[in-house]
C-alpha cells in the first residue's frame, strides 16, 4: 500500500554497469495531482500539459517509475491507478492558489513544483 502524500518520479532505468540513473522528473503526488512542464523543461525536453503527454513518456522502454522511497513501481499498474483515481474536480484551494490546469480528460496538473 502506498502511503498518503507519496511523490512519484519518472526516471531513466539505471545503467547496467554502474547502477546510476541520470534524470528524474516529478510525475505527481498521491494519484491526485500531476506535474505539468510547460516550457520544454520536462523529460526529453517535452512540454507536458496533460495525462496523455505523460503517457507518451511513461510508455518509453527506458523509463521506470519510482516513488520517493526508491521503490520501483509497475508501470501498467501505476498508469491504471492514475486513470482510476486521477480525474476529479479542482478543489477550492487549488482554484484560489492558481498554478493548476485541468486537461481535457479531467486530470489536474500543477504548473509549479510541489512536494
Residue, then its C-alpha position, 0 to 999 in steps of 0.5 A: x500500500x502506498x502511503x498518503x502524500x507519496x511523490x512519484x518520479x519518472x526516471x531513466x532505468x539505471x545503467x547496467x554497469x554502474x547502477x546510476x540513473x541520470x534524470x528524474x522528473x516529478x510525475x505527481x503526488x498521491x494519484x491526485x495531482x500531476x506535474x505539468x512542464x510547460x516550457x520544454x523543461x520536462x523529460x526529453x525536453x517535452x512540454x507536458x500539459x496533460x495525462x496523455x503527454x505523460x503517457x507518451x513518456x511513461x510508455x518509453x522502454x527506458x523509463x521506470x517509475x519510482x516513488x520517493x522511497x526508491x521503490x520501483x513501481x509497475x508501470x501498467x499498474x501505476x498508469x491504471x491507478x492514475x486513470x482510476x483515481x486521477x480525474x476529479x474536480x479542482x478543489x477550492x484551494x487549488x482554484x484560489x492558489x492558481x498554478x493548476x490546469x485541468x486537461x481535457x480528460x479531467x486530470x489536474x496538473x500543477x504548473x509549479x513544483x510541489x512536494 
